[in-house]
């Protein structure tokens, strides 16, 4: 692995927040990782220098028997048991919970109270609108979010799954009206899914100083390299990951990752995250781990800096 880069370990700024360069995804907490497994991963993440944890009120309502809020509950129990709330940056989201869908002001103000209760905290560091709700004017939800910031219940706000046009409209409204402004954008972005972010959306983010915190950074596990032609993987996400083998891009990206990983003695996941971390506007990719063994290659991204030729190789393979 290459020598530690000071740049790789430098905390990233999201508005007033200072976050580590890898965000730990909480989608598995209360789903494929039970509370004990989740606590072990969270402890190891913090021990490895991480402070930025991502969840949502809807995680994991898709699981039979779950209602949504399971991940926040696990995270809240962990925060309460460890007693270091002020050292951790918690990001959660509003708008997709089965009982609180959309971005009306009333929905936001009710949903945040439920999230605060489950998280066992009196403030959320970064509160995302999970999906844009085009039935609601940007002024309505931004004013509601601003009220939460002014009340001390939220420190900064972000947007996930939003178009370039609506992001630009939202930022213009905030600037014009002097209300809370998006500091972070959470797009679907990785080596095999570049089209949804690169281009107009990334341009709006760059022009307005909004940092990207990409989700599906490892393409549901595909970019770990464990999904290969003919390989059977026992995972709840195997169907989604295996779809990338059906395109020319998927195998081409794996081949390039193999080459770069071999040069550094690194895991493919580490290289895939390092590529993301090197992209303009990206502050911290999000990746989740069900076990501490899965976490190690994710944390290793802070010790890996890719060379210009390696970035070119990966760019060309994933084009």
Backbone as numpy.savetxt, mean C-alpha at the origin, in Angstrom:
# Nx Ny Nz CAx CAy CAz Cx Cy Cz
24.22 -9.11 -2.17 23.37 -7.92 -2.17 24.25 -6.69 -2.17
23.82 -5.66 -2.82 24.64 -4.46 -2.90 24.78 -3.80 -1.56
25.77 -2.94 -1.44 25.98 -2.23 -0.19 24.77 -1.40 0.16
24.55 -1.26 1.45 23.42 -0.48 1.92 23.49 0.93 1.37
22.39 1.38 0.82 22.31 2.75 0.33 21.63 3.62 1.37
22.26 4.72 1.73 21.64 5.63 2.68 20.28 6.07 2.17
20.21 6.26 0.85 18.97 6.70 0.24 17.85 5.69 0.47
18.19 4.37 0.43 17.18 3.33 0.57 16.54 3.33 1.95
17.30 3.67 2.96 16.78 3.62 4.32 16.19 4.95 4.79
16.34 5.99 3.99 15.86 7.31 4.38 14.34 7.30 4.49
13.78 7.78 5.61 12.32 7.87 5.72 11.75 8.77 4.63
10.54 8.46 4.23 9.85 9.24 3.20 8.83 10.17 3.87
8.62 11.33 3.29 7.65 12.28 3.82 6.33 12.16 3.05
5.26 12.00 3.80 3.90 12.08 3.25 3.22 13.21 4.01
3.28 14.40 3.47 2.80 15.55 4.23 3.61 15.67 5.51
2.94 15.66 6.65 3.62 15.78 7.94 4.12 14.45 8.47
3.84 13.37 7.76 4.20 12.03 8.23 5.57 11.62 7.71
6.30 10.88 8.52 7.58 10.31 8.12 7.45 8.80 8.13
7.57 8.18 6.96 7.28 6.75 6.84 8.48 5.97 6.33
8.54 4.71 6.71 9.60 3.83 6.23 9.37 3.49 4.77
10.44 3.09 4.04 10.33 2.89 2.59 9.62 1.62 2.16
9.13 0.83 3.12 8.27 -0.32 2.81 7.05 -0.23 3.72
5.87 -0.24 3.12 4.63 -0.25 3.90 4.15 -1.69 4.01
3.83 -2.10 5.24 3.35 -3.47 5.47 1.85 -3.54 5.23
1.44 -4.38 4.27 0.03 -4.53 3.96 -0.69 -5.37 5.01
-1.83 -4.87 5.45 -2.61 -5.55 6.49 -3.77 -6.36 5.97
-3.84 -6.56 4.65 -5.00 -7.28 4.10 -5.07 -8.73 4.57
-3.93 -9.30 4.96 -3.92 -10.72 5.38 -4.31 -10.90 6.84
-4.26 -9.83 7.64 -4.57 -9.95 9.06 -6.05 -10.29 9.25
-6.30 -11.39 9.96 -7.68 -11.82 10.14 -8.24 -12.55 8.94
-7.37 -12.82 7.96 -7.77 -13.58 6.77 -6.87 -14.80 6.67
-5.74 -14.71 5.97 -4.84 -15.86 5.86 -3.86 -15.93 7.03
-3.78 -14.87 7.82 -2.95 -14.87 9.03 -3.87 -14.63 10.24
-3.84 -15.56 11.20 -4.65 -15.34 12.40 -3.96 -14.31 13.30
-4.55 -14.04 14.46 -4.01 -12.96 15.29 -2.58 -13.23 15.74
-2.28 -14.46 16.15 -0.93 -14.77 16.61 0.09 -14.61 15.48
-0.25 -15.11 14.29 0.65 -14.97 13.14 0.81 -13.50 12.75
-0.29 -12.77 12.81 -0.24 -11.34 12.47 0.65 -10.59 13.44
0.51 -10.88 14.73 1.34 -10.21 15.74 2.82 -10.49 15.48
3.15 -11.73 15.11 4.55 -12.09 14.86 5.11 -11.30 13.68
4.31 -11.17 12.61 4.75 -10.41 11.44 4.90 -8.94 11.79
3.94 -8.38 12.51 3.99 -6.97 12.90 5.21 -6.70 13.78
5.48 -7.57 14.73 6.65 -7.39 15.60 7.95 -7.43 14.78
8.02 -8.38 13.84 9.24 -8.51 13.03 9.40 -7.31 12.10
8.31 -6.80 11.59 8.36 -5.62 10.71 8.91 -4.41 11.47
8.41 -4.18 12.67 8.90 -3.06 13.47 10.36 -3.27 13.87
10.71 -4.51 14.25 12.10 -4.82 14.61 13.03 -4.59 13.43
12.51 -4.76 12.20 13.31 -4.56 11.00 13.35 -3.10 10.54
12.78 -2.21 11.33 12.85 -0.78 11.02 11.61 -0.19 10.39
10.55 -0.99 10.23 9.33 -0.49 9.59 8.42 0.25 10.56
7.68 1.23 10.03 6.72 1.95 10.89 5.40 2.26 10.19
5.21 1.79 8.94 4.10 2.24 8.09 3.22 1.05 7.74
2.03 0.98 8.34 1.15 -0.18 8.20 -0.14 0.23 7.51
-0.51 -0.52 6.49 -1.67 -0.20 5.66 -2.80 -1.19 5.88
-4.00 -0.68 6.11 -5.17 -1.54 6.25 -6.37 -0.82 5.63
-7.57 -1.37 5.84 -8.80 -0.74 5.35 -9.96 -1.29 6.14
-11.03 -0.49 6.24 -12.18 -0.96 7.03 -12.86 -2.16 6.40
-12.69 -2.37 5.09 -13.35 -3.48 4.41 -12.60 -4.80 4.56
-11.33 -4.78 4.97 -10.56 -6.03 5.12 -11.07 -6.83 6.31
-11.50 -8.08 6.21 -11.59 -8.86 4.99 -13.02 -9.36 4.82
-13.89 -8.43 4.37 -15.31 -8.73 4.22 -15.59 -9.78 3.15
-14.60 -10.03 2.27 -14.80 -11.02 1.19 -14.72 -12.46 1.70
-14.27 -12.65 2.91 -14.14 -14.01 3.46 -15.47 -14.44 4.07
-15.97 -15.62 3.73 -17.23 -16.08 4.31 -17.18 -16.03 5.84
-18.19 -15.42 6.44 -18.25 -15.31 7.89 -17.65 -14.02 8.43
-16.90 -13.29 7.60 -16.34 -12.01 8.03 -17.27 -10.86 7.63
-17.19 -9.76 8.37 -18.06 -8.62 8.12 -17.31 -7.40 7.60
-15.98 -7.47 7.63 -15.17 -6.28 7.38 -14.72 -5.73 8.72
-13.52 -5.18 8.76 -12.99 -4.67 10.01 -12.10 -5.64 10.75
-11.97 -6.87 10.23 -11.14 -7.87 10.93 -9.68 -7.44 11.00
-9.16 -6.89 9.92 -7.76 -6.47 9.91 -7.54 -5.32 10.90
-8.43 -4.34 10.89 -8.30 -3.22 11.83 -8.36 -3.71 13.28
-9.20 -4.70 13.53 -9.33 -5.23 14.89 -8.03 -5.89 15.35
-7.44 -6.71 14.47 -6.17 -7.35 14.81 -5.10 -6.29 15.05
-5.05 -5.31 14.17 -4.05 -4.25 14.30 -4.26 -3.45 15.58
-5.52 -3.18 15.91 -5.82 -2.45 17.14 -5.40 -3.22 18.37
-5.64 -4.53 18.37 -5.24 -5.37 19.51 -3.72 -5.38 19.65
-3.03 -5.42 18.51 -1.57 -5.40 18.54 -1.05 -4.07 19.08
-1.60 -2.97 18.60 -1.18 -1.65 19.07 -1.39 -1.53 20.58
-2.54 -1.99 21.05 -2.85 -1.89 22.48 -1.91 -2.74 23.32
-1.53 -3.90 22.79 -0.68 -4.80 23.58 0.78 -4.37 23.57
1.20 -3.65 22.53 2.61 -3.26 22.42 2.88 -1.86 22.97
1.89 -0.99 22.99 2.05 0.31 23.63 2.96 1.29 22.93
3.09 1.18 21.60 3.95 2.13 20.88 3.19 2.84 19.76
1.95 3.21 20.04 1.10 3.81 19.02 1.77 5.00 18.33
2.41 5.87 19.09 2.96 7.10 18.51 4.15 6.84 17.58
4.72 5.63 17.63 5.85 5.31 16.77 5.41 4.70 15.43
4.11 4.41 15.30 3.60 3.70 14.15 2.72 4.62 13.31
2.87 4.56 12.00 2.02 5.31 11.08 0.96 4.34 10.54
-0.29 4.58 10.92 -1.39 3.72 10.51 -2.17 4.37 9.38
-2.28 3.65 8.27 -3.12 4.08 7.15 -4.32 3.15 7.05
-5.51 3.73 6.97 -6.69 2.92 6.70 -7.56 3.67 5.70
-8.67 3.04 5.32 -9.44 3.57 4.18 -10.94 3.57 4.48
-11.65 4.41 3.74 -13.09 4.55 3.89 -13.75 4.45 2.52
-14.95 3.86 2.50 -15.74 3.88 1.28 -16.10 2.54 0.71
-15.50 1.45 1.21 -15.77 0.13 0.63 -16.37 -0.87 1.62
-16.47 -0.51 2.91 -17.06 -1.42 3.90 -18.52 -1.67 3.53
-18.98 -2.92 3.67 -20.38 -3.22 3.29 -21.42 -2.31 3.93
-21.15 -1.85 5.15 -22.11 -0.98 5.84 -21.85 0.51 5.61
-20.73 0.83 4.99 -20.35 2.24 4.79 -19.76 2.43 3.40
-20.60 2.23 2.40 -20.14 2.34 1.02 -20.29 3.77 0.51
-19.30 4.20 -0.28 -19.36 5.51 -0.89 -18.70 6.58 -0.04
-18.76 7.82 -0.53 -18.00 8.91 0.09 -18.88 10.10 0.48
-20.13 9.85 0.81 -20.93 10.96 1.33 -20.34 11.40 2.66
-20.58 12.66 3.01 -20.05 13.18 4.28 -20.53 12.35 5.46
-21.80 11.97 5.44 -22.36 11.19 6.56 -21.68 9.83 6.67
-21.43 9.19 5.51 -20.77 7.88 5.50 -19.37 7.99 6.08
-18.63 8.98 5.63 -17.26 9.16 6.12 -17.23 9.37 7.62
-18.11 10.22 8.12 -18.07 10.57 9.54 -18.54 9.42 10.43
-19.39 8.55 9.91 -19.78 7.35 10.68 -18.69 6.29 10.61
-18.15 6.07 9.39 -17.16 5.01 9.20 -15.89 5.27 10.00
-15.46 6.53 10.10 -14.21 6.80 10.81 -14.33 6.43 12.28
-15.51 6.62 12.87 -15.68 6.26 14.28 -15.53 4.76 14.48
-16.06 3.99 13.53 -15.93 2.52 13.61 -14.46 2.12 13.48
-13.75 2.74 12.56 -12.33 2.42 12.39 -11.52 2.78 13.63
-11.78 3.94 14.19 -11.06 4.36 15.41 -11.30 3.38 16.55
-12.53 2.90 16.66 -12.86 1.94 17.73 -12.12 0.63 17.52
-12.14 0.11 16.29 -11.46 -1.16 16.03 -9.95 -1.03 16.19
-9.40 0.10 15.76 -7.96 0.32 15.86 -7.52 0.68 17.29
-8.47 0.94 18.15 -8.21 1.27 19.56 -7.26 2.47 19.67
-7.59 3.50 18.90 -6.77 4.71 18.88 -7.70 5.90 18.75
-7.18 7.09 19.02 -8.01 8.28 18.86 -7.64 9.09 17.63
-6.69 8.57 16.82 -6.38 9.24 15.56 -5.86 8.24 14.54
-6.11 8.55 13.28 -5.61 7.78 12.14 -4.58 8.66 11.43
-3.41 8.12 11.16 -2.34 8.92 10.57 -2.63 9.30 9.13
-3.08 8.33 8.34 -3.34 8.55 6.92 -4.66 7.88 6.57
-5.63 8.68 6.13 -6.98 8.18 5.86 -7.25 8.32 4.37
-7.38 7.16 3.69 -7.61 7.15 2.25 -9.10 7.05 1.91
-9.50 7.74 0.85 -10.76 7.38 0.19 -10.44 6.15 -0.65
-11.10 5.03 -0.33 -10.69 3.73 -0.88 -10.96 3.63 -2.39
-12.14 4.05 -2.79 -12.52 4.11 -4.21 -13.21 5.45 -4.43
-12.97 6.06 -5.56 -13.66 7.30 -5.85 -15.16 7.01 -5.97
-15.96 7.98 -5.56 -17.42 7.89 -5.65 -17.87 9.08 -6.47
-18.06 8.87 -7.76 -18.34 9.98 -8.65 -19.75 10.53 -8.50
-20.56 9.87 -7.66 -21.89 10.43 -7.36 -21.80 11.55 -6.33
-20.62 11.72 -5.74 -20.42 12.74 -4.72 -19.43 13.78 -5.26
-19.76 15.05 -5.11 -18.85 16.12 -5.51 -17.59 16.07 -4.64
-16.45 16.39 -5.24 -15.20 16.32 -4.48 -15.26 17.25 -3.26
-15.95 18.35 -3.38 -16.05 19.29 -2.27 -16.71 18.70 -1.05
-17.68 17.79 -1.26 -18.39 17.19 -0.12 -17.46 16.29 0.68
-16.77 15.36 0.00 -15.94 14.44 0.79 -14.66 15.10 1.30
-14.12 16.05 0.55 -12.92 16.72 1.04 -13.23 17.61 2.25
-14.38 18.24 2.25 -14.77 19.05 3.42 -15.00 18.15 4.63
-15.62 16.99 4.41 -15.83 16.04 5.52 -14.48 15.55 6.06
-13.54 15.24 5.17 -12.22 14.80 5.60 -11.48 15.93 6.33
-11.65 17.16 5.84 -11.03 18.31 6.50 -11.56 18.47 7.92
-12.86 18.23 8.09 -13.45 18.30 9.44 -12.76 17.31 10.38
-12.45 16.10 9.86 -11.79 15.07 10.68 -10.37 15.50 11.04
-9.69 16.13 10.08 -8.33 16.62 10.35 -8.37 17.71 11.42
-9.31 18.64 11.27 -9.42 19.73 12.24 -9.80 19.23 13.63
-10.53 18.11 13.68 -10.94 17.52 14.96 -9.84 16.66 15.58
-8.73 16.46 14.85 -7.64 15.65 15.37 -7.84 14.15 15.22
-8.86 13.76 14.47 -9.11 12.32 14.29 -8.30 11.73 13.14
-7.85 12.59 12.23 -7.05 12.18 11.08 -5.91 13.18 10.93
-4.71 12.69 10.59 -3.57 13.60 10.42 -3.38 14.02 8.97
-3.43 13.06 8.04 -3.27 13.37 6.62 -4.26 12.52 5.83
-4.55 12.93 4.58 -5.49 12.17 3.77 -4.84 11.73 2.46
-5.38 10.64 1.91 -4.88 10.10 0.65 -6.03 9.58 -0.19
-5.73 9.25 -1.45 -6.73 8.72 -2.37 -6.24 7.40 -2.95
-7.16 6.47 -3.10 -6.85 5.20 -3.76 -7.87 4.99 -4.88
-7.46 4.38 -5.96 -8.39 4.05 -7.04 -9.18 5.28 -7.50
-8.45 6.24 -8.02 -9.05 7.49 -8.48 -8.47 7.83 -9.84
-9.27 8.46 -10.69 -8.79 8.84 -12.02 -7.92 10.08 -11.94
-7.14 10.29 -12.98 -6.29 11.48 -13.03 -7.14 12.75 -12.98
-8.28 12.72 -13.68 -9.15 13.90 -13.72 -9.71 14.22 -12.34
-10.19 13.21 -11.64 -10.78 13.47 -10.32 -9.70 13.81 -9.29
-8.52 13.25 -9.44 -7.43 13.61 -8.54 -7.08 15.09 -8.73
-6.94 15.50 -9.98 -6.63 16.90 -10.27 -7.72 17.82 -9.75
-8.97 17.42 -9.93 -10.10 18.22 -9.46 -10.08 18.34 -7.93
-9.76 17.23 -7.27 -9.70 17.22 -5.80 -8.61 18.13 -5.28
-7.43 18.04 -5.89 -6.30 18.86 -5.46 -6.58 20.35 -5.69
-7.21 20.65 -6.81 -7.55 22.05 -7.11 -8.56 22.59 -6.10
-9.53 21.76 -5.72 -10.52 22.19 -4.73 -9.84 22.48 -3.39
-8.97 21.57 -2.96 -8.29 21.75 -1.67 -7.45 23.02 -1.67
-6.74 23.26 -2.76 -5.91 24.45 -2.84 -6.76 25.72 -2.84
-7.87 25.67 -3.55 -8.73 26.85 -3.67 -9.45 27.17 -2.36
-9.91 26.11 -1.68 -10.74 26.31 -0.49 -9.96 26.23 0.82
-8.70 25.86 0.73 -7.89 25.79 1.95 -8.27 24.66 2.88
-8.74 23.53 2.30 -9.09 22.36 3.12 -8.01 21.30 2.97
-8.14 20.24 3.75 -7.16 19.15 3.71 -6.93 18.69 2.27
-5.67 18.37 1.98 -5.24 18.05 0.62 -4.63 16.66 0.58
-4.94 15.91 -0.44 -4.33 14.59 -0.59 -2.80 14.70 -0.62
-2.13 13.92 0.23 -0.66 13.88 0.21 -0.16 12.56 -0.37
-1.05 11.57 -0.47 -0.64 10.24 -0.93 -1.68 9.69 -1.90
-1.19 8.90 -2.82 -2.03 8.24 -3.82 -1.69 6.76 -3.79
-2.71 5.92 -3.70 -2.46 4.47 -3.66 -2.97 3.83 -4.95
-2.07 3.68 -5.93 -2.47 3.08 -7.20 -2.11 1.60 -7.26
-2.76 0.88 -8.17 -2.38 -0.50 -8.51 -1.19 -0.37 -9.46
-0.01 -0.82 -8.98 1.21 -0.55 -9.76 2.27 -1.57 -9.40
2.81 -2.24 -10.41 3.92 -3.18 -10.22 4.53 -3.49 -11.58
5.52 -4.35 -11.60 6.25 -4.64 -12.83 5.39 -5.25 -13.94
4.31 -5.94 -13.58 3.44 -6.51 -14.61 2.13 -5.75 -14.75
1.97 -4.66 -14.02 0.78 -3.81 -14.13 1.22 -2.35 -14.06
1.68 -1.84 -15.16 2.21 -0.47 -15.19 1.22 0.52 -15.80
0.28 0.00 -16.59 -0.56 0.88 -17.41 -1.54 1.73 -16.60
-2.00 1.24 -15.45 -3.02 1.99 -14.71 -2.44 3.22 -14.02
-1.14 3.23 -13.77 -0.56 4.37 -13.07 0.30 5.26 -13.96
1.19 4.63 -14.72 2.11 5.43 -15.53 1.33 6.20 -16.60
1.75 7.43 -16.83 1.02 8.28 -17.78 0.33 9.41 -17.05
-0.93 9.61 -17.36 -1.66 10.79 -16.87 -1.75 10.84 -15.35
-2.07 9.70 -14.72 -2.22 9.71 -13.26 -0.91 10.02 -12.57
0.18 9.39 -13.01 1.49 9.68 -12.44 1.89 11.13 -12.69
1.52 11.66 -13.84 1.85 13.05 -14.16 1.16 14.02 -13.20
-0.13 13.77 -12.92 -0.86 14.63 -11.98 -0.21 14.56 -10.60
0.16 13.35 -10.18 0.82 13.19 -8.88 2.12 13.97 -8.84
2.94 13.82 -9.88 4.25 14.48 -9.91 4.11 16.00 -9.90
3.20 16.51 -10.70 3.01 17.97 -10.78 2.55 18.57 -9.46
1.84 17.78 -8.68 1.23 18.30 -7.46 1.90 17.83 -6.17
3.05 17.16 -6.30 3.78 16.74 -5.12 3.08 15.68 -4.30
2.31 14.83 -4.97 1.61 13.73 -4.30 2.45 12.46 -4.44
2.70 11.78 -3.34 3.53 10.57 -3.36 2.69 9.32 -3.55
3.21 8.39 -4.33 2.52 7.13 -4.59 2.94 6.06 -3.58
1.94 5.32 -3.12 2.16 4.18 -2.21 1.47 2.99 -2.88
2.15 2.32 -3.83 1.48 1.34 -4.68 1.02 0.08 -3.94
-0.19 -0.38 -4.29 -0.66 -1.68 -3.78 -0.49 -2.74 -4.86
-0.67 -4.02 -4.46 -0.34 -5.14 -5.34 1.08 -5.00 -5.86
1.99 -4.54 -4.99 3.38 -4.30 -5.41 4.05 -5.56 -5.92
3.59 -6.73 -5.42 4.16 -8.00 -5.87 3.18 -8.79 -6.73
2.16 -8.11 -7.25 1.19 -8.74 -8.15 0.60 -10.01 -7.54
0.04 -9.86 -6.34 -0.58 -10.98 -5.62 0.37 -12.16 -5.43
1.66 -11.86 -5.34 2.65 -12.90 -5.11 3.36 -13.38 -6.36
2.87 -12.99 -7.54 3.50 -13.46 -8.78 4.96 -13.05 -8.85
5.28 -11.85 -8.40 6.65 -11.34 -8.53 7.60 -11.91 -7.47
7.13 -12.82 -6.64 8.05 -13.55 -5.76 8.75 -14.68 -6.52
8.20 -15.02 -7.69 8.79 -16.07 -8.51 8.31 -17.47 -8.22
7.39 -17.60 -7.26 6.95 -18.96 -6.93 5.90 -19.49 -7.90
5.34 -18.61 -8.71 4.36 -19.03 -9.71 5.08 -19.16 -11.05
5.30 -20.39 -11.45 5.99 -20.69 -12.71 5.13 -21.67 -13.50
5.35 -21.78 -14.80 4.59 -22.76 -15.58 4.71 -24.16 -14.98
3.58 -24.80 -14.73 3.56 -26.15 -14.18 3.69 -26.24 -12.68
3.91 -25.11 -11.99 4.05 -25.14 -10.53 2.69 -24.96 -9.87
2.42 -25.78 -8.85 1.18 -25.64 -8.08 1.52 -24.97 -6.76
0.81 -23.91 -6.44 1.08 -23.16 -5.20 -0.17 -23.14 -4.34
-0.04 -23.52 -3.08 -1.15 -23.52 -2.14 -1.27 -22.14 -1.52
-2.10 -21.31 -2.12 -2.28 -19.94 -1.64 -3.67 -19.46 -1.99
-4.24 -18.63 -1.10 -5.56 -18.06 -1.37 -5.53 -17.13 -2.57
-4.34 -16.69 -2.95 -4.23 -15.72 -4.05 -3.65 -16.35 -5.32
-3.53 -17.68 -5.37 -2.83 -18.33 -6.48 -3.52 -18.09 -7.81
-4.84 -18.06 -7.83 -5.56 -17.85 -9.09 -5.24 -16.50 -9.69
-5.24 -15.46 -8.85 -4.96 -14.11 -9.33 -3.51 -13.99 -9.81
-2.59 -14.60 -9.07 -1.19 -14.50 -9.43 -0.89 -15.26 -10.72
-1.49 -16.45 -10.86 -1.18 -17.30 -12.01 -1.64 -16.68 -13.33
-2.57 -15.72 -13.29 -3.06 -15.12 -14.53 -1.94 -14.41 -15.30
-0.90 -13.98 -14.58 0.19 -13.26 -15.25 1.03 -14.17 -16.13
0.90 -15.49 -15.95 1.63 -16.42 -16.81 1.00 -16.53 -18.19
-0.23 -16.04 -18.32 -0.94 -16.17 -19.60 -0.58 -15.07 -20.59
0.27 -14.15 -20.17 0.72 -13.09 -21.07 2.20 -13.26 -21.37
2.68 -12.61 -22.43 4.11 -12.64 -22.73 4.90 -11.88 -21.66
4.28 -10.83 -21.12 4.99 -9.95 -20.19 5.39 -10.71 -18.92
4.51 -11.53 -18.38 4.78 -12.20 -17.11 6.07 -13.02 -17.10
6.19 -14.02 -17.98 7.42 -14.81 -18.02 8.67 -13.97 -18.34
8.50 -12.94 -19.20 9.62 -12.07 -19.55 10.13 -11.32 -18.32
9.19 -10.85 -17.49 9.57 -10.13 -16.27 10.26 -11.08 -15.29
9.75 -12.31 -15.16 10.39 -13.27 -14.25 11.82 -13.55 -14.67
12.05 -13.66 -15.98 13.40 -13.92 -16.48 14.35 -12.77 -16.12
13.86 -11.53 -16.29 14.69 -10.37 -15.95 14.93 -10.30 -14.44
13.90 -10.60 -13.66 14.06 -10.61 -12.20 15.08 -11.67 -11.78
15.03 -12.84 -12.41 16.00 -13.90 -12.11 17.43 -13.40 -12.32
17.64 -12.69 -13.43 18.98 -12.20 -13.77 19.48 -11.20 -12.72
18.63 -10.23 -12.38 19.04 -9.21 -11.42 19.20 -9.80 -10.02
18.29 -10.67 -9.64 18.36 -11.28 -8.31 19.64 -12.09 -8.16
20.02 -12.82 -9.20 21.24 -13.63 -9.14 22.47 -12.74 -8.96
22.46 -11.58 -9.59 23.61 -10.67 -9.50 23.80 -10.13 -8.08
22.72 -10.06 -7.33 22.80 -9.49 -5.98 22.68 -10.54 -4.87
22.43 -11.80 -5.24 22.15 -12.80 -4.23 20.89 -12.44 -3.46
19.92 -11.88 -4.18 18.69 -11.40 -3.56 17.50 -12.23 -4.01
16.39 -12.10 -3.31 15.15 -12.77 -3.71 14.45 -11.93 -4.77
13.63 -12.59 -5.60 12.92 -11.87 -6.65 12.02 -10.78 -6.07
11.36 -11.07 -4.94 10.46 -10.08 -4.34 11.22 -8.81 -3.98
12.43 -8.97 -3.48 13.24 -7.81 -3.09 13.54 -6.95 -4.31
13.89 -7.60 -5.41 14.21 -6.86 -6.64 12.97 -6.16 -7.19
11.83 -6.85 -7.18 10.60 -6.25 -7.69 10.22 -5.01 -6.89
10.39 -5.07 -5.58 10.10 -3.91 -4.73 11.12 -2.80 -4.94
12.38 -3.17 -5.15 13.42 -2.17 -5.40 13.16 -1.43 -6.70
12.65 -2.14 -7.72 12.29 -1.47 -8.97 11.20 -0.42 -8.71
10.17 -0.82 -7.96 9.08 0.12 -7.65 9.60 1.31 -6.87
10.42 1.03 -5.87 10.93 2.11 -5.01 11.75 3.12 -5.80
12.31 2.69 -6.94 13.15 3.57 -7.75 12.34 4.43 -8.73
11.03 4.17 -8.82 10.22 4.90 -9.80 9.86 6.31 -9.31
9.79 7.26 -10.23 9.43 8.63 -9.84 8.09 8.66 -9.11
8.01 9.45 -8.10 6.83 9.69 -7.24 6.59 8.60 -6.20
7.20 7.41 -6.34 6.90 6.33 -5.38 7.62 6.58 -4.06
6.85 6.61 -2.97 7.41 6.80 -1.64 7.69 5.46 -0.97
6.71 4.56 -1.01 6.85 3.28 -0.32 5.87 2.28 -0.90
6.35 1.23 -1.54 5.43 0.18 -1.99 4.83 -0.56 -0.81
3.64 -1.10 -1.02 2.96 -1.90 0.01 3.13 -3.38 -0.34
3.53 -4.17 0.64 3.58 -5.62 0.44 3.16 -6.29 1.74
2.47 -7.41 1.62 1.99 -8.11 2.81 2.72 -9.43 2.99
2.74 -9.91 4.22 3.39 -11.18 4.55 2.52 -11.93 5.55
2.30 -13.20 5.26 1.49 -14.04 6.16 2.36 -14.63 7.28
3.67 -14.72 7.02 4.60 -15.29 7.99 5.85 -14.42 8.07
6.63 -14.61 9.12 7.87 -13.84 9.25 8.88 -14.25 8.17
8.80 -15.49 7.71 9.70 -15.94 6.64 9.41 -15.16 5.36
8.14 -14.91 5.07 7.77 -14.14 3.88 8.17 -12.67 4.02
8.28 -12.19 5.26 8.59 -10.78 5.50 10.04 -10.42 5.18
10.96 -11.36 5.43 12.39 -11.05 5.31 12.77 -10.47 3.96
12.37 -11.07 2.83 12.76 -10.48 1.54 12.11 -9.13 1.27
10.99 -8.85 1.92 10.34 -7.55 1.75 11.16 -6.47 2.45
11.56 -6.73 3.67 12.35 -5.76 4.42 13.72 -5.51 3.77
14.20 -6.52 3.04 15.53 -6.40 2.41 15.58 -5.34 1.32
14.42 -4.80 0.92 14.42 -3.77 -0.13 15.21 -2.54 0.31
15.30 -2.30 1.62 16.02 -1.11 2.09 17.53 -1.27 1.92
18.00 -2.47 1.63 19.43 -2.72 1.45 19.82 -2.97 0.00
18.89 -2.78 -0.90 19.16 -3.09 -2.31 18.93 -1.86 -3.18
19.98 -1.42 -3.85 19.86 -0.33 -4.82 20.21 -0.89 -6.18
19.31 -0.79 -7.13 19.54 -1.32 -8.47 20.36 -0.36 -9.30
21.18 -0.91 -10.18 21.98 -0.08 -11.08 21.11 0.41 -12.24
21.59 1.41 -12.95 20.85 1.92 -14.11 20.63 0.84 -15.17
21.64 0.01 -15.50 21.39 -1.06 -16.47 20.35 -2.09 -15.98
20.35 -2.36 -14.68 19.35 -3.31 -14.13 17.94 -2.73 -14.23
17.81 -1.45 -13.94 16.50 -0.81 -14.08 16.05 -0.82 -15.53
16.98 -0.59 -16.44 16.65 -0.63 -17.88 16.19 -2.02 -18.31
16.90 -3.05 -17.84 16.52 -4.43 -18.15 15.10 -4.73 -17.70
14.78 -4.32 -16.47 13.44 -4.56 -15.92 12.38 -3.73 -16.63
12.73 -2.49 -16.95 11.80 -1.63 -17.69 11.44 -2.22 -19.05
12.46 -2.71 -19.74 12.23 -3.25 -21.08 11.44 -4.56 -21.03
11.75 -5.39 -20.02 11.03 -6.67 -19.89 9.57 -6.44 -19.56
9.28 -5.38 -18.84 7.91 -5.14 -18.38 7.14 -4.15 -19.24
7.77 -3.67 -20.30 7.12 -2.66 -21.16 5.88 -3.23 -21.84
